[in-house]
Amino acid sequence: MAKNKLVILLYDLFCRFREDEVPALGAQLTYYLILSFFPFLIFLLTLLSYTPLTNEQVLQNLVHLIPHSTYTIIVYFVEQLVADRNQTLLSFGMIGTLWAASRGVIAVIRGINKAYNEEETRSFWHIRSIALFYTVALAIVIIFTFGALVLGKTIGEYIFSFFYMPHIFSLIWDWCRYVLSLCILVFIFAFLYRSTPNRTITIRESLPGAILATIAWVISSLLFSFYVNNFADFSSTYGSIGGIIALLIWLYISSIIIMMGGEINASLLFFKKGKKKPERKRFDGRIAFWEKFLRDLL
């Protein structure tokens, strides 16, 4: 019985991938993410200037998740921004920067609405307020995460030194820091999937897609970074923009994973309520074949 349910869900996700044009939506989201990426970085660096964290401490945590060529471009951008920026200008321009950075969230809203077959009826300002809220919340969560990773170890070692157990803390912290990062990612995805669609979604209903999206994003980022750093040479093909191409591909992979997380939640909800997407009618003649194929395969 459980096997049959798994087959139906896998088939449904396969159909959703095609019907909802996830690759096309991923490309659209990538476009908005690349436009939002550097404005968001500016906004994040502006907030960092009010914390004990340094830019270097934050960037060091990215080195394993993105290709080296992309990391070099980001570091260069940050160095130029720090060298040339005017703090007053950044403070006055923060609203415009935040507005630009929120466009990526709006693209996610469109994609997840499509997963649930929902028409957007909310006002322009309502959608913008959601996008702005999540952009600010994401920046704050990133700062707190990196703060815990960078400063938490120093604080913990200081506290454990009073109990003469600093080495035990190091072992515990090395394990907990990665678990903490994964839990925060799940938290971000869960609230994104809960609040962005134009329908009521509970936290429980948003968790499956959030957990799977987190696992898929971390694994795909590590594998893509390893592949680009060790095998692919984008510079020989694209020259000086090789790092930008690697960034685009990484954002595209991330976009598809974000969209599929929403599709997973929608698929589980539709399956639970016995509903079917209207577009599925034209595929009903193929269901028996694909269900039999997947049963034999699994």
C-alpha positions as CSV (number, residue, x, y, z in Angstrom):
1,M,0.0,0.0,0.0
2,A,2.8,2.4,1.0
3,K,4.6,1.4,-2.2
4,N,1.5,2.3,-4.3
5,K,1.3,5.7,-2.6
6,L,4.9,6.4,-3.3
7,V,4.5,5.5,-7.0
8,I,1.5,7.8,-7.3
9,L,3.3,10.7,-5.6
10,L,6.4,10.2,-7.8
11,Y,4.2,10.2,-10.9
12,D,2.4,13.3,-9.7
13,L,5.7,15.1,-9.2
14,F,6.9,14.1,-12.6
15,C,3.7,15.4,-14.2
16,R,3.9,18.6,-12.1
17,F,7.5,19.1,-13.2
18,R,6.2,19.2,-16.8
19,E,2.8,20.8,-16.5
20,D,3.8,23.6,-14.2
21,E,6.9,24.3,-16.3
22,V,9.3,24.1,-13.4
23,P,12.4,24.5,-15.6
24,A,11.0,27.7,-17.1
25,L,9.9,29.0,-13.7
26,G,13.4,28.1,-12.4
27,A,14.9,30.2,-15.2
28,Q,12.6,33.1,-14.4
29,L,13.4,32.9,-10.8
30,T,17.2,32.7,-11.6
31,Y,16.8,35.9,-13.6
32,Y,15.2,37.7,-10.6
33,L,17.7,36.1,-8.2
34,I,20.7,37.3,-10.2
35,L,19.1,40.8,-10.2
36,S,18.5,40.5,-6.5
37,F,21.7,38.8,-5.5
38,F,24.0,41.8,-5.3
39,P,21.4,44.2,-3.9
40,F,20.7,41.7,-1.2
41,L,24.5,41.4,-0.6
42,I,24.7,45.2,-0.2
43,F,21.8,45.2,2.2
44,L,23.3,42.3,4.2
45,L,26.7,44.1,4.4
46,T,25.0,47.2,5.6
47,L,23.4,45.3,8.4
48,L,26.7,43.6,9.2
49,S,28.3,46.9,9.9
50,Y,26.1,47.2,13.0
51,T,27.3,43.7,14.4
52,P,30.6,42.4,15.7
53,L,30.9,40.2,12.6
54,T,33.3,41.0,9.8
55,N,32.7,40.5,6.0
56,E,35.5,38.0,5.9
57,Q,33.9,35.8,8.7
58,V,30.7,35.6,6.8
59,L,32.2,34.9,3.4
60,Q,34.4,32.1,4.7
61,N,31.2,30.1,5.4
62,L,30.3,30.2,1.6
63,V,33.6,28.8,0.3
64,H,32.5,25.1,0.4
65,L,29.0,25.8,-1.0
66,I,29.8,27.7,-4.2
67,P,32.5,27.3,-6.9
68,H,35.8,29.0,-6.3
69,S,35.4,31.2,-9.4
70,T,32.1,32.4,-8.1
71,Y,33.4,32.9,-4.6
72,T,36.2,35.1,-6.1
73,I,33.7,37.3,-7.8
74,I,31.7,37.8,-4.7
75,V,34.8,38.6,-2.6
76,Y,35.9,41.1,-5.3
77,F,32.5,42.8,-5.2
78,V,32.5,43.0,-1.4
79,E,36.0,44.5,-1.4
80,Q,35.1,47.1,-4.0
81,L,31.9,47.9,-2.1
82,V,33.7,48.3,1.2
83,A,36.4,50.5,-0.4
84,D,34.0,52.8,-2.3
85,R,30.9,52.8,-0.2
86,N,29.5,55.9,1.5
87,Q,27.7,54.8,4.7
88,T,25.2,57.7,4.5
89,L,24.4,56.9,0.9
90,L,23.9,53.2,1.7
91,S,21.6,54.2,4.6
92,F,19.5,56.4,2.4
93,G,19.6,53.9,-0.5
94,M,18.7,50.9,1.7
95,I,15.0,51.1,0.9
96,G,15.7,51.0,-2.9
97,T,18.2,48.2,-2.4
98,L,15.7,46.2,-0.3
99,W,13.0,46.8,-3.0
100,A,15.3,45.4,-5.7
101,A,16.3,42.4,-3.6
102,S,12.7,41.5,-2.9
103,R,12.0,40.7,-6.5
104,G,13.3,37.1,-6.0
105,V,10.7,36.4,-3.4
106,I,7.9,37.7,-5.7
107,A,9.1,35.2,-8.4
108,V,8.8,32.4,-5.7
109,I,5.3,33.5,-4.9
110,R,4.2,33.2,-8.5
111,G,5.8,29.7,-8.8
112,I,4.2,28.3,-5.6
113,N,0.8,29.8,-6.5
114,K,1.0,27.8,-9.7
115,A,1.8,24.6,-7.7
116,Y,-1.4,25.0,-5.7
117,N,-3.4,26.1,-8.8
118,E,-4.2,29.4,-7.1
119,E,-4.9,32.7,-8.8
120,E,-3.2,35.7,-7.3
121,T,-6.0,37.9,-5.8
122,R,-3.9,39.9,-3.3
123,S,-3.1,43.5,-3.9
124,F,0.3,44.7,-5.2
125,W,1.2,46.2,-1.9
126,H,0.2,43.1,0.0
127,I,2.5,41.0,-2.2
128,R,5.3,43.5,-1.9
129,S,5.0,43.6,1.8
130,I,5.4,39.8,2.0
131,A,8.4,40.0,-0.3
132,L,10.0,42.8,1.7
133,F,9.4,41.0,5.0
134,Y,11.0,37.8,3.8
135,T,14.0,39.7,2.4
136,V,14.6,41.4,5.7
137,A,13.9,38.3,7.7
138,L,16.3,36.2,5.5
139,A,19.1,38.8,6.1
140,I,18.6,38.8,9.8
141,V,18.5,35.0,10.0
142,I,21.7,34.8,8.0
143,I,23.4,37.2,10.3
144,F,22.3,35.3,13.4
145,T,23.4,32.0,11.8
146,F,26.8,33.3,11.0
147,G,27.0,34.9,14.4
148,A,26.3,31.6,16.1
149,L,28.9,29.9,13.9
150,V,31.6,32.4,14.3
151,L,31.1,33.9,17.8
152,G,29.3,30.9,19.4
153,K,32.4,28.8,19.4
154,T,34.4,31.5,21.2
155,I,31.7,32.1,23.8
156,G,31.2,28.4,24.3
157,E,34.9,27.7,24.8
158,Y,35.1,30.5,27.3
159,I,32.1,29.2,29.3
160,F,33.4,25.5,29.2
161,S,36.8,26.7,30.3
162,F,35.4,27.3,33.8
163,F,34.5,23.6,33.9
164,Y,37.9,22.6,32.5
165,M,36.2,21.0,29.5
166,P,37.0,23.2,26.4
167,H,37.9,20.2,24.3
168,I,34.6,18.5,24.9
169,F,32.8,21.7,23.8
170,S,34.8,21.8,20.6
171,L,33.7,18.3,19.7
172,I,30.0,19.0,20.5
173,W,30.1,22.4,18.7
174,D,31.7,21.0,15.5
175,W,28.7,18.6,15.2
176,C,26.0,21.1,16.4
177,R,27.0,23.9,14.1
178,Y,26.1,21.9,11.0
179,V,22.8,20.7,12.5
180,L,22.0,24.2,13.5
181,S,22.6,25.5,10.0
182,L,20.3,22.7,8.5
183,C,17.6,23.4,11.0
184,I,17.6,27.1,10.2
185,L,17.4,26.3,6.4
186,V,14.4,24.1,7.1
187,F,12.9,26.9,9.1
188,I,13.4,29.4,6.3
189,F,11.9,27.1,3.6
190,A,9.0,26.1,5.8
191,F,7.9,29.7,6.5
192,L,8.5,30.6,2.8
193,Y,6.2,27.7,1.7
194,R,3.6,28.5,4.4
195,S,3.2,32.3,3.8
196,T,3.8,32.9,0.1
197,P,0.9,31.0,-1.6
198,N,-2.5,32.6,-1.9
199,R,-4.1,30.1,0.4
200,T,-3.9,28.9,4.0
201,I,-1.1,26.4,4.6
202,T,-0.1,25.1,8.0
203,I,3.5,24.7,9.2
204,R,3.0,20.9,9.3
205,E,1.9,20.9,5.6
206,S,4.9,23.0,4.6
207,L,7.6,20.9,6.4
208,P,8.0,17.9,3.9
209,G,8.9,20.2,1.0
210,A,11.1,22.3,3.3
211,I,13.1,19.3,4.6
212,L,13.5,17.7,1.2
213,A,14.5,21.1,-0.4
214,T,17.1,21.7,2.3
215,I,18.7,18.3,1.9
216,A,18.6,18.6,-1.9
217,W,20.0,22.1,-1.9
218,V,22.9,21.3,0.4
219,I,23.8,18.1,-1.5
220,S,23.5,19.7,-4.9
221,S,25.5,22.8,-3.9
222,L,28.3,20.7,-2.5
223,L,28.4,18.4,-5.6
224,F,28.2,21.4,-8.0
225,S,31.0,23.2,-6.1
226,F,33.2,20.0,-6.2
227,Y,32.5,19.4,-9.9
228,V,33.3,23.0,-10.9
229,N,36.4,23.2,-8.7
230,N,37.9,19.9,-9.8
231,F,36.6,19.1,-13.3
232,A,34.8,21.9,-15.1
233,D,36.7,24.9,-16.4
234,F,34.2,27.6,-17.3
235,S,37.0,30.1,-17.7
236,S,38.4,28.3,-20.8
237,T,35.0,28.4,-22.4
238,Y,33.5,31.7,-21.2
239,G,36.7,33.6,-20.4
240,S,36.5,36.3,-17.7
241,I,32.7,35.7,-17.1
242,G,33.3,32.0,-16.2
243,G,32.5,32.8,-12.6
244,I,29.3,34.6,-13.5
245,I,28.2,31.5,-15.6
246,A,28.9,29.2,-12.6
247,L,26.9,31.5,-10.4
248,L,24.0,31.5,-12.9
249,I,24.0,27.7,-13.0
250,W,24.1,27.4,-9.2
251,L,21.2,29.8,-8.9
252,Y,19.3,27.9,-11.5
253,I,19.8,24.6,-9.7
254,S,18.7,26.3,-6.4
255,S,15.7,27.8,-8.1
256,I,14.4,24.5,-9.4
257,I,14.9,23.0,-5.9
258,I,12.9,25.8,-4.3
259,M,10.1,25.4,-6.8
260,M,10.0,21.6,-6.4
261,G,9.8,22.0,-2.6
262,G,6.6,23.9,-3.1
263,E,5.4,21.2,-5.7
264,I,6.1,18.5,-3.1
265,N,3.9,20.2,-0.5
266,A,1.1,20.8,-3.0
267,S,1.3,17.2,-4.3
268,L,1.0,15.8,-0.8
269,L,-1.9,18.2,0.1
270,F,-3.8,17.3,-3.2
271,F,-3.2,13.6,-2.5
272,K,-4.5,13.9,1.0
273,K,-7.7,15.6,-0.1
274,G,-8.1,13.4,-3.2
275,K,-7.8,16.3,-5.6
276,K,-6.2,16.4,-9.0
277,K,-4.8,19.3,-11.0
278,P,-7.1,20.3,-13.9
279,E,-4.2,20.0,-16.4
280,R,-3.8,16.3,-15.5
281,K,-6.9,15.2,-17.5
282,R,-5.0,15.1,-20.7
283,F,-2.4,12.8,-19.1
284,D,-4.9,10.3,-17.6
285,G,-4.5,7.8,-20.5
286,R,-0.8,7.4,-19.6
287,I,-1.3,6.9,-15.8
288,A,-1.6,3.1,-16.0
289,F,1.5,2.7,-18.1
290,W,3.7,4.9,-15.9
291,E,2.3,3.5,-12.6
292,K,3.2,0.0,-13.8
293,F,6.6,1.1,-14.9
294,L,7.4,2.8,-11.6
295,R,6.1,-0.2,-9.6
296,D,8.3,-2.6,-11.6
297,L,11.2,-0.1,-11.1
298,L,10.8,0.3,-7.4
